[in-house]
Amino acid sequence: MSEPVYDGITPEALFLLAENKFRDSKAFYEENKAALNRLVVNPLRQIAGAMTGQLFALDAQMALDPVRMVSRIRRDTRFTKEKHFYRSNLWINFRRQSEEFQPCPYMWFEIRPEEDDWSCGVCVIYASPAYMRFFHERLLAAPEPFLAAVARAQSAGAQSEITAYKKDHCPDAPENLKPWLNAKGFCIIYRKPGLGVLQDDSILAALGEQYAAFAEMYRWLCASAEEYISDGAA
């Protein structure tokens, strides 16, 4: 089997991406669009393609078309207060695409040139309050597998980022469960400073290691979502 093709992303390419956001100019973007696609977008698609084997083995229903998985440089500003037309942070989403799979989790990889870091993780956000109640009940009934999945991700350097309700919904719950039982959404995230790793295929090995550590959590969250959907609660 041939090795995955990855052309690398150079510091100069990342500078061009950041400059494009700073200038926020359609003329500058159109002049440099081909270079941005060749130097940044296409290598990100190559990363997405290199990860498909590992992630298809994790979830055969995951949509793994590299062209559709990488975010666009041109932003949709219609529904946001941030009115820059172009972004410098770009990401890859690894998830089931169809609405019928909501609220299944997704995994991602993101680069942030302005902050000089990259991250990857597994996430549940934008879930309905009804699903989160189901999630809390399922967790409270059998917390050990979930906590084991958290510990596995943390053993590889990941951290939890939780968006919580203001009110404590479970005052009598064990302290180690409270953050999760009061969560409106959360991410298990691995963040690493420095983008030099993007210059060669060492990023592929780093991502493969992290996604292996997230696999237990991803499976637990998929099972939770599938149970919720099969119960007709979606």
ABEGO torsion letter per residue (X at the ends): XBBBBBAEBBAAAAAAAAAAAAAGBAAAAAAAAAAAAAAAAAAAAAAAAAAAAAAAAABAABBABAAAABBBABBBAAABABABABBABBBBBBBBABAAAOBBBBBBBBBBAAAGBBBBEBBBBGBBAAAAAAAAAAAAABAAAAAAAAAAAAAAGBBBBBBBBABBABAABBAAAAAAAABABBBBBBBBBEAAAAABAAAAAAAAAAAAAAAAAAAAAAAAAAAAAAAGAX
